């Protein structure tokens, strides 16, 4: 899966452990008085203990799934479930969420369902040791929150679209199932749908026949799959096909957005990826076809359903030619999901604690495939600037966690699916590949996939395969990197004599007393000399360091450097503290550093300095104003401009009316506008600069210019103001209460009636600095009975309190904190992930920090995920106050 929330803020596990874990008894099997396994807890979730007990009894699972979908709000289905049971001594549960059961039969006998709305309990007397058949006929409303079998009515043409999404454990929102990854099964699907619908599933259909007003589709049986990897999507989707590669490829999207999809690009990257992965893994792609479906209201970025991958359509719709950035993102998401077809779908984790390895590995392999099989050779550099920085940020939070953590129940399956899981995990795999060598690493992966295909595996199995291929014991490495949280810091210490290095040491420090682990790691240490205008590489040494101090004798005798970077080439996962001379070089001569990855790392060192309160924000912005316009590397320019926009957001959090904030905002606006003008003829650069301009514009002259561009009174040579840009401008104008902006939202909504247009209009509406708007929408998003689909609620939350609208945020801050416990109890983890990320009030003042601290002290009963969000907001608010003091002190 590819996540897409601005930040996911989940947390460890302590509370749920006590709620869900049944009593674990010490009696052995030989004990005749052994107490029976306690009954499964009556709630919406499945505990690891209950799942393991079920998996120990059940095997050879097959589902015959029959569905009838009419386009209405409810669908019906019949699940015929066959399986082998080890013993009929105890009840057995089958998961099925919020359905109305029409009939239940067990081994041919009709029985009255014992059903609590979450799972059916089958009585031992109805079961037999050996083969069992259970048939459940039911009805159920479609989901509208993106899980289960989601239904959406297209506002443009009234057509109905459905798709399934199951990860982590939502298959039982669609059919009766043992909804746990280690009960892999085969699936045979028949489905009746309206005549103009397509149906897409793991296999291809073997027949489509009339069935009354509907048509009945029959699909070939699947290979063995975990329930969360099975899928079925149905609706009047537009289809594109390409048979030019080894595997037939299809792409689907809603009819009303079809013109905004670029199928040729999809097929190009898909074909390149399938060739690459077949070769890399040494195991051919296991399915007969490769389908990709763009779907609306999707909760995440994309999902690796076996051979029927879903993508969040709004991230892949283009109203103009795609920019290089958009193509790079498309390629990398396609590759990520494709990597999962082997790692995740073919070999699957046993339980949700192993989900991180799926995601780490797919992030790692997705980047590798993008770098090696597409035109985006700098994919690793993009990973450094995006994923890896988010991992460093999260690993420095007080709430950080080890990569591998226990997951007591499905309630906690996504608690730790975050930047640690995806990007720190991927970074540790990069490091492991450096440590073992690329060929050994690849062989270990191949062996692992062959050994465990169509089965489930655990971390030890993966590490064991790599260790075996390398001929070394990886126990110590695993403990340091996967079971211990936190990022260490390295610094180079050296002395020079007579212009030469006379001693060189790498010093490693742990983040805190609470996280004392020092690690072993292989990195490159590079020294540079300033030669006229350019930095020249003087010496580059690969070194495996460990412990607090490691001598690097190979550096001795090098010319005394002007710049030392101790993680050159980005092999290591480590925070770099530049020595004072190197830090000064970075600040004053950034543009003279030739190597774009090193330049990116130096920019990052400066930004780290800002976030740690060691470099004033104004110094960073001066460096940005001087150097960003000189940046000719497209990927790095995106990184630097992103930092500039974030810096502006910090200034807004502090005080948007401050004299310095106003002055530097105008300088930043001018920089971005001039960048857009100067890059006329280079569409990628021009759109990158102009997008930044829209994100920075807040002075009256800049807003005037945006308004003029919108109504065609002004133009920027080379730039087409397409519908997406029009919405970005309208939102910006309304956010700053530009005269007439509310009417512009109305007018634009009338021009663009698509659901993307509705979402954009909503974002523009809620961001308006108007107390009545804020009150109305706060009430709506906090209303558990709201009729709005969750995708809209989420948009409203994300845009309700922009950074500069501190006063509005402040007015409702206490009320929002007061509601936290109520919402946390009733609204569910999907809702709370967004609420926790964007609705907990920060203010960048000592008072707001104290308020969050008080809420944290009082909120010890919050769910793990919500409590983590609260603590993260607190820490980030403290950081903002520190940065504010550094700015004031300047
Ligand atoms: Zn993934």
Boltz pocket constraint, residues with backbone or C-beta under 6 A from the ligand:
constraints:
  - pocket:
      binder: B
      contacts: [[A, 1], [A, 2], [A, 302], [A, 336], [A, 337], [A, 340], [A, 358], [A, 359], [A, 362]]
      max_distance: 6.0
